[in-house]
Amino acid sequence: MAEFQSAYDKTNKREGMVLSNVPTDRGGMTFGGISRVHNPWWNGWPLIDAGDRGSAQLLRLHHEFYLKQFWTPIRGDEINDQEMAEKIYDAAVNCGVHRAVQWAQHATNLVLTGMNQLVDGRVGPTTLRRLNTGVTQKRRWLWFQVFETQQEHHYVSLALRDPTQKANLLGWYSHRIFHRKDS
């Protein structure tokens, strides 16, 4: 079974445990990847507003946020393949749980023969079973390619719809698309 701490550490390395406010980032001010625009209710904001940038309490709140908002909804503890769980989790952090799970479901449907599962953006028993027993080692590479193609399409579509987002393409590709060795 996949482990949260490994996924959390890798995503944190990409997000950085810093306070930032990039003008082209639609999430506005972020701390360690947590957007103030999208998560104004997060308990860490009062600490940050008071000048905290790394206390044990703030780091615990950050850890709990990622576990509750991303790892638990994708049922990461129940996915056998650590790398697949990390891919879905990281995409959920960057693009939303619903979208990341849909990509995983589409990838699974395209990689496996037989009846397609419903693409509903939720990890239920069918999604878990197909991820854990259907995607064999031989088909695993293709699953990642299909998943990442959808993720790439999402980023390109964002930049085409809103030219201000073109500035984010390099970061999205270099931090999120793992199979790229040249970024």
Number of C-alpha atoms within 10 A of each C-alpha: 12 18 17 19 12 13 22 18 12 13 23 17 11 15 17 13 17 12 14 15 15 12 10 13 15 13 16 15 17 21 19 18 21 24 18 17 12 13 13 11 10 14 13 21 19 12 14 15 9 8 9 14 17 14 11 10 12 18 15 12 16 21 16 13 17 20 18 11 14 22 26 15 17 24 16 25 15 18 21 17 17 16 14 20 25 22 20 24 29 24 25 20 18 16 14 16 23 17 20 25 24 20 23 27 27 21 23 26 21 15 20 16 9 8 7 13 13 13 16 14 19 19 23 12 10 13 22 18 15 16 25 16 11 17 20 14 10 8 13 17 13 16 26 20 15 18 25 21 15 18 21 17 11 14 18 17 13 16 16 12 10 10 11 14 17 17 12 16 15 11 13 15 17 15 16 19 20 13 13 10 7 5 11
